Amino acid sequence: MQGQTDKTSFGNWHRRDLLKLCLGAGLVTLGQPLFFLGCTSPPPESPTNRPEHAVDRFMKSMNCSQAVLETYAPALGMPASMARRVATAMAGGMGMGSECGAVTGALMVIGLKYGKTADTDQQADKATFQRVAAFLDQFKARHEHLGCSQLLGVDMGTPEGIKEAEKLELFTTRCPAYVRSAAEILDTILL
């Protein structure tokens, strides 16, 4: 007869098998916190001062949408390298002087955190668009406009406008304030 500790039966189940099953099920329900057991990596650290981090990233890359998205994305499950790729085309008002890249980067952050994952999740849509509206209202209250061309006072949809912005040093004098504002507003909206 084998020892009681490994052979007590419950139907066709042995105590050891039941313990393994329960332990496995318990660990699976823990999900992300398993990093302390070495089963997964820890969640990425979020910068302590996200607005400052976003401005720093902008000054290094000169891409406002990337700076905002890559500041927040890792804590929301998207690697910074992927955030950079996704946000690349949004800078300069989507390359046409439209919505400011800091704004579109922030909207992507809101979508990343609150956006729906199921087609029928109307609650997620509602939560997302409420935060989008709040963000846009606050940004406009601070800067009056949402468009890159309006914010900079040059037509960012043309090569001449971009050259004018460079000549006037708008990318280093004005744009950092828009990136900072986007991050500051996000910090109040993201719960």
N, C-alpha and C positions, 0 to 999 in steps of 0.2 A: 504494500500500500504506500503510495506516495504521500509526502507531507501535506498536512492540512492547508498550509499556506498557499500551495500552488494548485491544489486539485479540488477544492470544494466546488461542487457543480450546481449550476442554476440552469436547468434544462441541459442544453449542450454547451453552455458557457462555463468556463472555469474562472475562479476568483481573479487570477492574474490577468486573464483576458478582459474581464469586466473593468478592472482597475486601469488597464492600458486604454481601453475605450473611453472611460470617463475622463482620464487625464488628457487624452488627445482631444476630446470634445471640448474640454475646458480651455485648453490652450488655443484651439481654433477660435473660440468665441472672444478671446482676448485681442485677436487681430494685431494691430500695430505695436502694442506694448511689448511684443516678444523680443525686441532688440536686447533687453537685459539678459536673455537666455542665449544670445548669440544666434538666434534663428533668423533675425532680420536686422537690417541696419537701423540706427536711430533716426527719428525724423530730422530733417535738415534744420539747422538753427536759423531762426529768423533774425535779421539785423536788429539791433536794439533801437536804432534811430532810423526807421525806414525812409522818412523824407530825405535825410542827409545821405543815406546810402544811395537812393535813387538819383539824387543830384550828382553824387560822385560817379556813379555809373554813366550818367549822361555826359559828364565832362570828359570821360574816357572814350566814349563811343560816338558822341554827337547824334544819338538816336533816342529821341524822347520816349517813344512807345516801348522800345526794348528796355530802357532804364526802369520804367515803371513796372512792366510785367515781370522782368527777371528779378526784381526786388521781392515781389510777393509770391511768385509761382512756386518756388521750391517748398515753401511751407504748405502749399495747397496740392502738392503731389506732382508738379511738373518741374523737371530739371531746368536749371537756368539756361543751359545750352539750347534746349527745345524752346524755351520762352523767347530767347534771342531770335531764333529762326522764325517763329510764328509772328513776332511783332515787327520784323524787319520792314515789311512793306507798308506799315502804318505811319512811319515817320514823314515829316513834311506834309502833313495833311493827306496821307495816303499818296504822297508824291504829286499831289495836284493842288495843294493849298487848302484842302477841305478841312475836316475836323483835326484839331491839334493832336499830334501823336501821344502826348501825355494823357489826353482825354481818352483816346481809343485804347491805349494801354491800360488805363484804369477800368474801362468798361470790360475789357477782357479779364481782368482780375475779378471783377464782380461776377461775371459769367462763370469763371472757373470755380469760384466758391459756391455760388448759389444756383447756377444754371441747372436745368432739368437733365436727367439722364434717361427718362422714359418719355415717350411721345405724349402721353396723357397726363403728365404731372403739371397740372395747372397751378398748383400751389407754388412750385418752384418758379414758374413763369412770373407769378404775381410777386413773389419775394425778390426776384431778380430785377424786374422792371420798377418796383418801388425804389430800390436802391439806385438804379440807374437814374431815375428822375431826381432823387435827392442829390446824387453826385453832380449831375448837370446843373441843377439849380444853384448849388453852392459854388461850383466853378464859375458860372456866369456872374454870380453875385460878387465874386472876387475880381474877375477880369473882364466882365461885360460880354465877351465873345467866346465862342467855342472853336471857331475856324482858325487855322494856322495863319492864313493870309491876313485875316482881320486882326488877329493878335499881334502880328509882326508889322503890319502896315505896308507890306509888299506882296506882290503876287507870287506866292510860292509855287504856283502851277506853271511857271515859266523859268527857263534858264536865267533870264535877265533878273527876275525877282530873287532867285536864289543868290545870284552874284551880288545883288544889292544888299541882301540880308547879311552876307558874308562881309561885305565892305563896311557896313554899319555895325558889325560885330554883334548882331542880334542873337546869334546862337549862343554866345557866351554872356550876354548882358540880360536878355529877356527870357530866353527859353528855360534856364535853370529855375526861374521863379514859377513857371508853369508846371514843371516837373515836381517841384517841391509842393506846390498847391495840390496837385493831383494826389500825391502820397499823403499829405496831411488830411485831405478830405477822405481818402480811402480809410485811413486809420480811425476815423469817426464812424464810418459806415460798416466796416467789417466787424462783425461781433465775434 
